[in-house]
Amino acid sequence: MDKIDVVIVGAGLSGLACAYKLAESDMQVIVVERGDFPGSKNVSGGRLYTLPIRAMVGDMLKDAPFERKIVRERWSLLGDGNSVEVDLTSEKFRKEDHSFSILRATFDRWLADRLMEKGVFVIPKYRVDDLLWEQGMVAGVKAGQEEIYAHVVVAADGVLSFMGEKAGLKPKMFPHNYALGIKEIIELPQEKIDDRFNVESGEGVAHLFLGDVTKGLFGGGFLYTNKKSVSLGIVVGINALMESKQNIEAHALMDMFKERYELKTLIRDGNLSEYSAHVIPEGGFGGISKLYGNGIILTGDAAGFALNMGVTVRGMEFAIASGIMAAETIIQAKEASDFSEKSLASYEKKLKETFVLKDLETCKTMPAFLDNESFFNFYPKCFPDLLEKVMWFDQMPKEGIGKTVWAHLKSSGMLNWKRLMELYRIKNL
Ligand SMILES: Cc1cc2nc3c(=O)[nH]c(=O)nc-3n(C[C@H](O)[C@H](O)[C@H](O)COP(=O)(O)OP(=O)(O)OC[C@H]3O[C@@H](n4cnc5c(N)ncnc54)[C@H](O)[C@@H]3O)c2cc1C
């Protein structure tokens, strides 16, 4: 049976980055994608950190269709009818190409077109059903009656990775290892976005929300500004949703989120142009798959490379970096004519030397730390309530500010061992 060098399952960022790097060598590479076009099935909040991958990507992102450079960071605690917002503006972020908002339908398609120019076949509407095996080695993929034989299969097929599962590389996962993300793209004129979000043309905002957005369940909300739209969404833990006594559905949370005063004023007169939902890996370091086997490598979400750091979500630069490392490993394997598990093991070594496994390991206690309703219920209510009391003036004589603060902290339950322990545990993050 004739074999090509590599078949990549999934034209998301990890699959496309892998193909891009492989195209620099003299290899036969095919990328197959079940969606109508690359990017059509991909959901992301939409902020890509470019500094961690700058040295790896070469010219891959030259002239990339970035939406806006993120120069403002905002975090909101949404209470019951009130909220507190922290707004970070940074000249450093403005000077450096620190992070950008992107729209995956545009971005992934653009990258796939660049690949085609380099001679890589990217085949859309091609859903792989199974792996092909030869003497204990993965030997290609099968889609219906069609078969593609290859020396290496790259499973870049996203969070649920059936390829990784079929190869026996995925660990047993549970509902608390996943969250559900819902995202809307709301179109607004460019000047309106500049004005409403108080940014210069080409600059943008990343805004995260905690608290009432998920009605106290694990998760949060996000808003990223694009050129002529905002990406607005919520993320909610699947386990939290299943166990909630509130009997709430994710799409209802999204509707309630948009009805909040804080949101209404930002998206007013906007035009909903896209609605999507997707699963997100939340397992962190403990949710990483076995990364390689005989003739197969897992990249991006398929490998479990996504990191919820509480203050931000990172997955896309992990996807790109792991795709590139996978390609480098395969190039070396081809030179040695050895695509066995032993030969592909250098993939993990490479990842350990980069931010991918370093950052995931550093943050390995994060999923357990965040598995605490206080961050989604108690604190988001406590601080807006406190400031509301401090800033309230009526016909009654005003109590001293110190007394108001102290009484609130005491009555709200802020001053107890549980809270102290939560603070103490921050040092392990
Ligand atoms: C709501 C939400 C918000 C997020 N926000 C951010 C953010 O702001 N910043 C960030 O860095 N990350 C964010 N992430 C995470 C980020 O989107 C992912 O980590 C990233 O997209 C992973 O890329 P990937 O290439 O590994 O997988 P994907 O982008 O999921 O690509 C997998 C591809 O494989 C294809 N595929 C699957 N099965 C098959 C098959 N059998 N045959 C053929 N093709 C197949 C799919 O159609 C898809 O195109 C967010 C995720 C979600 C859901």
Ligand as a Chemical Component Dictionary entry (heavy atoms), coordinates in Angstrom:
data_LIG
# 
_chem_comp.id                   LIG 
_chem_comp.type                 NON-POLYMER 
_chem_comp.pdbx_formal_charge   0 
_chem_comp.three_letter_code    LIG 
# 
loop_
_chem_comp_atom.comp_id 
_chem_comp_atom.atom_id 
_chem_comp_atom.alt_atom_id 
_chem_comp_atom.type_symbol 
_chem_comp_atom.charge 
_chem_comp_atom.model_Cartn_x 
_chem_comp_atom.model_Cartn_y 
_chem_comp_atom.model_Cartn_z 
_chem_comp_atom.pdbx_ordinal 
LIG C1  C1  C 0 -15.919 29.319 24.069 1  
LIG C2  C2  C 0 -14.427 29.135 23.992 2  
LIG C3  C3  C 0 -13.592 30.207 24.281 3  
LIG C4  C4  C 0 -12.215 30.060 24.185 4  
LIG N1  N1  N 0 -11.418 31.156 24.355 5  
LIG C5  C5  C 0 -10.088 31.081 24.122 6  
LIG C6  C6  C 0 -9.271  32.247 24.098 7  
LIG O1  O1  O 0 -9.746  33.384 24.224 8  
LIG N2  N2  N 0 -7.929  32.077 23.909 9  
LIG C7  C7  C 0 -7.383  30.859 23.699 10 
LIG O2  O2  O 0 -6.160  30.768 23.493 11 
LIG N3  N3  N 0 -8.139  29.748 23.670 12 
LIG C8  C8  C 0 -9.473  29.828 23.854 13 
LIG N4  N4  N 0 -10.253 28.704 23.774 14 
LIG C9  C9  C 0 -9.593  27.408 23.535 15 
LIG C10 C10 C 0 -9.154  27.291 22.067 16 
LIG O3  O3  O 0 -10.232 27.610 21.219 17 
LIG C11 C11 C 0 -8.665  25.881 21.778 18 
LIG O4  O4  O 0 -7.683  25.528 22.719 19 
LIG C12 C12 C 0 -8.085  25.763 20.367 20 
LIG O5  O5  O 0 -9.053  26.076 19.405 21 
LIG C13 C13 C 0 -7.554  24.358 20.116 22 
LIG O6  O6  O 0 -7.152  24.230 18.783 23 
LIG P1  P1  P 0 -7.057  22.798 18.117 24 
LIG O7  O7  O 0 -6.511  23.013 16.756 25 
LIG O8  O8  O 0 -6.344  21.876 19.024 26 
LIG O9  O9  O 0 -8.555  22.257 18.071 27 
LIG P2  P2  P 0 -9.797  22.821 17.285 28 
LIG O10 O10 O 0 -9.654  24.269 17.011 29 
LIG O11 O11 O 0 -11.000 22.363 18.028 30 
LIG O12 O12 O 0 -9.736  22.062 15.882 31 
LIG C14 C14 C 0 -10.041 20.703 15.726 32 
LIG C15 C15 C 0 -10.492 20.488 14.299 33 
LIG O13 O13 O 0 -10.634 19.084 14.055 34 
LIG C16 C16 C 0 -11.771 18.883 13.260 35 
LIG N5  N5  N 0 -12.193 17.483 13.452 36 
LIG C17 C17 C 0 -12.635 16.918 14.609 37 
LIG N6  N6  N 0 -12.907 15.616 14.428 38 
LIG C18 C18 C 0 -12.635 15.354 13.114 39 
LIG C19 C19 C 0 -12.728 14.175 12.314 40 
LIG N7  N7  N 0 -13.127 13.015 12.832 41 
LIG N8  N8  N 0 -12.379 14.254 11.002 42 
LIG C20 C20 C 0 -11.963 15.430 10.478 43 
LIG N9  N9  N 0 -11.850 16.581 11.174 44 
LIG C21 C21 C 0 -12.176 16.535 12.489 45 
LIG C22 C22 C 0 -12.761 19.920 13.783 46 
LIG O14 O14 O 0 -13.789 20.173 12.859 47 
LIG C23 C23 C 0 -11.846 21.102 14.013 48 
LIG O15 O15 O 0 -11.733 21.925 12.876 49 
LIG C24 C24 C 0 -11.643 28.808 23.858 50 
LIG C25 C25 C 0 -12.483 27.733 23.579 51 
LIG C26 C26 C 0 -13.860 27.888 23.616 52 
LIG C27 C27 C 0 -14.742 26.724 23.254 53 
# 
loop_
_chem_comp_bond.comp_id 
_chem_comp_bond.atom_id_1 
_chem_comp_bond.atom_id_2 
_chem_comp_bond.value_order 
_chem_comp_bond.pdbx_ordinal 
LIG C1  C2  SING 1  
LIG C2  C3  SING 2  
LIG C2  C26 DOUB 3  
LIG C3  C4  DOUB 4  
LIG C4  N1  SING 5  
LIG C4  C24 SING 6  
LIG N1  C5  DOUB 7  
LIG C5  C6  SING 8  
LIG C5  C8  SING 9  
LIG C6  O1  DOUB 10 
LIG C6  N2  SING 11 
LIG N2  C7  SING 12 
LIG C7  O2  DOUB 13 
LIG C7  N3  SING 14 
LIG N3  C8  DOUB 15 
LIG C8  N4  SING 16 
LIG N4  C9  SING 17 
LIG N4  C24 SING 18 
LIG C9  C10 SING 19 
LIG C10 O3  SING 20 
LIG C10 C11 SING 21 
LIG C11 O4  SING 22 
LIG C11 C12 SING 23 
LIG C12 O5  SING 24 
LIG C12 C13 SING 25 
LIG C13 O6  SING 26 
LIG O6  P1  SING 27 
LIG P1  O7  DOUB 28 
LIG P1  O8  SING 29 
LIG P1  O9  SING 30 
LIG O9  P2  SING 31 
LIG P2  O10 DOUB 32 
LIG P2  O11 SING 33 
LIG P2  O12 SING 34 
LIG O12 C14 SING 35 
LIG C14 C15 SING 36 
LIG C15 O13 SING 37 
LIG C15 C23 SING 38 
LIG O13 C16 SING 39 
LIG C16 N5  SING 40 
LIG C16 C22 SING 41 
LIG N5  C17 SING 42 
LIG N5  C21 SING 43 
LIG C17 N6  DOUB 44 
LIG N6  C18 SING 45 
LIG C18 C19 SING 46 
LIG C18 C21 DOUB 47 
LIG C19 N7  SING 48 
LIG C19 N8  DOUB 49 
LIG N8  C20 SING 50 
LIG C20 N9  DOUB 51 
LIG N9  C21 SING 52 
LIG C22 O14 SING 53 
LIG C22 C23 SING 54 
LIG C23 O15 SING 55 
LIG C24 C25 DOUB 56 
LIG C25 C26 SING 57 
LIG C26 C27 SING 58 
# 
